[in-house]
Amino acid sequence: MEDLLLDSRTGPQFKLSDEQEMLVRMTRDFVADNIIPVAAEYDEAAKFPEEIFHKARELGIVNMLVPEAYGGVGATAFEEALVSEELGYGCTGISSSLGVNSLAVLPILIAGNDEQKAYWLGQRVTEMGHFVSYGVTEADAGSNVAGIQTRAERRGSSYLINGSKTFITNASHADFFTIFAKTDPDAGHRGMTCFIVDRESPGLSIGKKFDKLGQRASDTAEIVFENVEVPEENIVGEVGQGFYIAMKVFDHSRPGVAAAAVGLQRRALDECVKFAAEREAFGVPIYQHQAVGHKIADMAINYEAARLLTWQAAWQVDQGIFNPRVPAIAKAFAADMATKAAVDAVQVFGGYGYMKEFPVEKLLRDVKIFQIYEGTSEIQRNIIVRELFRGA
Ligand SMILES: Cc1cc2nc3c(=O)[nH]c(=O)nc-3n(C[C@H](O)[C@H](O)[C@H](O)COP(=O)(O)OP(=O)(O)OC[C@H]3O[C@@H](n4cnc5c(N)ncnc54)[C@H](O)[C@@H]3O)c2cc1C
């Protein structure tokens, strides 16, 4: 268990560097000016935050993991987590839309070759500002990643892809996709391969666009592949490595997702502190009723704890330590505690909490997805059990 302890010599630093503090301050200002004032409108209209994405891109707070060699800022996972918390504070619907490029380019960063990085990251993502989506999930295979049915069959020097993906973030707007398909359906998880697929490929279409409970500013849609021809140079890594790439992607991406949930928690806490100091019941501000004050204290405890776990998970990625347990613990805890914070925030606000005029109603709708996407909370616990009992 020693790797879970925060060691003052080797563990995460509690003081941010001057550059990291500047990054947080700059992102916080960006969120205050560009996200918080419009979040309710984007939520109501389920409007995709394209302009906000491009403004954030100019500032270097999206596509953060793209290395400097490919025109990116080459940020660490820790720095990306700092930014993700700030964006999540503003609106997790908008932050999901802004953050998914980072998820979708991870297969290329982890397993792509130099030509793929130069073209897809250097030209398409950095220079052209393209959107990228990440396609694993299918109608009959979500948690069970190895159960996907989308097929990629070799035809000379190309592959023909047939099948469909569902619940894909930003799919309607993506200029290209990193997609997982079966190249050898009889080989179970060893028969999966990752492909880069251009949006303009004949036979590729966007199917149903989903209307959602929360995070409504993010786009969620199906992708349909009908004899989509993909050249073999678009294979990421080796044929048959797709499952391992997908699992590594999740170890990298979970700290960023946990950080957005942490941001939502901090928002719930701030809103409750303001409201409970002003709102009076029985002649005193409601925070003076212990039942209310303690709820808010628990929110503060859980926020600090979730943030430390998230920082540790991100730090681990930056150290090149690939142990799926810590990202799974951070993601599960941050998602569960953010959900509790949003439920409790509505309670602290009483009847007002249930109304759209007050911000906590949206937090409650937005938060639920953190227990579902990037591996459900049950799947995170399965990973933790698997790692704890490895060899038992
Ligand atoms: C808004 C949104 C955005 C998304 N974005 C993307 C994206 O960009 N790219 C992408 O590929 N996918 C995306 N997803 C898909 C998401 O990752 C899946 O929905 C998620 O992994 C769960 O899969 P499922 O919906 O098929 O549920 P299922 O796997 O059918 O699970 C249903 C329930 O059973 C439980 N369960 C299943 N198996 C087990 C088990 N072995 N042990 C215990 N419990 C289990 C689950 O935890 C869950 O509670 C998105 C989903 C949503 C809703």
The ligand as an SDF file (V2000), in Angstrom:
LIG
                    3D

 53 58  0  0  0  0  0  0  0  0999 V2000
  -22.4630   11.5120  -22.0150 C   0  0  0  0  0  0  0  0  0  0  0  0
  -21.6020   10.3250  -22.3560 C   0  0  0  0  0  0  0  0  0  0  0  0
  -20.4040   10.5340  -23.0240 C   0  0  0  0  0  0  0  0  0  0  0  0
  -19.6010    9.4410  -23.3890 C   0  0  0  0  0  0  0  0  0  0  0  0
  -18.4710    9.6400  -24.1400 N   0  0  0  0  0  0  0  0  0  0  0  0
  -17.8100    8.5620  -24.6560 C   0  0  0  0  0  0  0  0  0  0  0  0
  -16.7410    8.7220  -25.6000 C   0  0  0  0  0  0  0  0  0  0  0  0
  -16.3690    9.8520  -25.9500 O   0  0  0  0  0  0  0  0  0  0  0  0
  -16.1620    7.6160  -26.1230 N   0  0  0  0  0  0  0  0  0  0  0  0
  -16.5430    6.3490  -25.7630 C   0  0  0  0  0  0  0  0  0  0  0  0
  -15.9750    5.3810  -26.2810 O   0  0  0  0  0  0  0  0  0  0  0  0
  -17.5600    6.1590  -24.8590 N   0  0  0  0  0  0  0  0  0  0  0  0
  -18.1910    7.2250  -24.3070 C   0  0  0  0  0  0  0  0  0  0  0  0
  -19.2330    7.0450  -23.4170 N   0  0  0  0  0  0  0  0  0  0  0  0
  -19.6290    5.6790  -23.0640 C   0  0  0  0  0  0  0  0  0  0  0  0
  -19.3410    5.3340  -21.6110 C   0  0  0  0  0  0  0  0  0  0  0  0
  -17.9590    5.1600  -21.4110 O   0  0  0  0  0  0  0  0  0  0  0  0
  -20.1710    4.0550  -21.2950 C   0  0  0  0  0  0  0  0  0  0  0  0
  -21.5310    4.4640  -21.2530 O   0  0  0  0  0  0  0  0  0  0  0  0
  -19.7590    3.4120  -20.0000 C   0  0  0  0  0  0  0  0  0  0  0  0
  -18.4850    2.8240  -20.1160 O   0  0  0  0  0  0  0  0  0  0  0  0
  -20.7520    2.3360  -19.5460 C   0  0  0  0  0  0  0  0  0  0  0  0
  -21.0720    1.4650  -20.5750 O   0  0  0  0  0  0  0  0  0  0  0  0
  -22.6180    1.1270  -20.8990 P   0  0  0  0  0  0  0  0  0  0  0  0
  -23.3280    2.4310  -21.0350 O   0  0  0  0  0  0  0  0  0  0  0  0
  -22.6600    0.1930  -22.0530 O   0  0  0  0  0  0  0  0  0  0  0  0
  -23.1480    0.4160  -19.6080 O   0  0  0  0  0  0  0  0  0  0  0  0
  -23.0080   -1.1530  -19.2720 P   0  0  0  0  0  0  0  0  0  0  0  0
  -21.6200   -1.5920  -19.4950 O   0  0  0  0  0  0  0  0  0  0  0  0
  -24.1050   -1.8900  -19.9520 O   0  0  0  0  0  0  0  0  0  0  0  0
  -23.2920   -1.1240  -17.7150 O   0  0  0  0  0  0  0  0  0  0  0  0
  -24.6130   -0.9840  -17.1640 C   0  0  0  0  0  0  0  0  0  0  0  0
  -24.4870   -1.1050  -15.6490 C   0  0  0  0  0  0  0  0  0  0  0  0
  -23.9430   -2.3970  -15.2830 O   0  0  0  0  0  0  0  0  0  0  0  0
  -22.7520   -2.2200  -14.5500 C   0  0  0  0  0  0  0  0  0  0  0  0
  -21.7920   -3.2540  -14.9100 N   0  0  0  0  0  0  0  0  0  0  0  0
  -21.4630   -3.6890  -16.1540 C   0  0  0  0  0  0  0  0  0  0  0  0
  -20.5000   -4.6220  -16.0740 N   0  0  0  0  0  0  0  0  0  0  0  0
  -20.2060   -4.7820  -14.7670 C   0  0  0  0  0  0  0  0  0  0  0  0
  -19.2820   -5.5870  -14.0420 C   0  0  0  0  0  0  0  0  0  0  0  0
  -18.4430   -6.4140  -14.6590 N   0  0  0  0  0  0  0  0  0  0  0  0
  -19.2480   -5.4770  -12.7040 N   0  0  0  0  0  0  0  0  0  0  0  0
  -20.0760   -4.6110  -12.0520 C   0  0  0  0  0  0  0  0  0  0  0  0
  -20.9580   -3.8210  -12.6720 N   0  0  0  0  0  0  0  0  0  0  0  0
  -21.0220   -3.9000  -14.0120 C   0  0  0  0  0  0  0  0  0  0  0  0
  -22.2360   -0.8240  -14.9050 C   0  0  0  0  0  0  0  0  0  0  0  0
  -21.3650   -0.3110  -13.9130 O   0  0  0  0  0  0  0  0  0  0  0  0
  -23.5310   -0.0640  -15.0470 C   0  0  0  0  0  0  0  0  0  0  0  0
  -23.9810    0.3290  -13.7900 O   0  0  0  0  0  0  0  0  0  0  0  0
  -20.0070    8.1250  -23.0240 C   0  0  0  0  0  0  0  0  0  0  0  0
  -21.2090    7.9310  -22.3200 C   0  0  0  0  0  0  0  0  0  0  0  0
  -22.0020    9.0090  -22.0140 C   0  0  0  0  0  0  0  0  0  0  0  0
  -23.3160    8.7420  -21.3140 C   0  0  0  0  0  0  0  0  0  0  0  0
  1  2  1  0
  2  3  1  0
  2 52  2  0
  3  4  2  0
  4  5  1  0
  4 50  1  0
  5  6  2  0
  6  7  1  0
  6 13  1  0
  7  8  2  0
  7  9  1  0
  9 10  1  0
 10 11  2  0
 10 12  1  0
 12 13  2  0
 13 14  1  0
 14 15  1  0
 14 50  1  0
 15 16  1  0
 16 17  1  0
 16 18  1  0
 18 19  1  0
 18 20  1  0
 20 21  1  0
 20 22  1  0
 22 23  1  0
 23 24  1  0
 24 25  2  0
 24 26  1  0
 24 27  1  0
 27 28  1  0
 28 29  2  0
 28 30  1  0
 28 31  1  0
 31 32  1  0
 32 33  1  0
 33 34  1  0
 33 48  1  0
 34 35  1  0
 35 36  1  0
 35 46  1  0
 36 37  1  0
 36 45  1  0
 37 38  2  0
 38 39  1  0
 39 40  1  0
 39 45  2  0
 40 41  1  0
 40 42  2  0
 42 43  1  0
 43 44  2  0
 44 45  1  0
 46 47  1  0
 46 48  1  0
 48 49  1  0
 50 51  2  0
 51 52  1  0
 52 53  1  0
M  END
$$$$
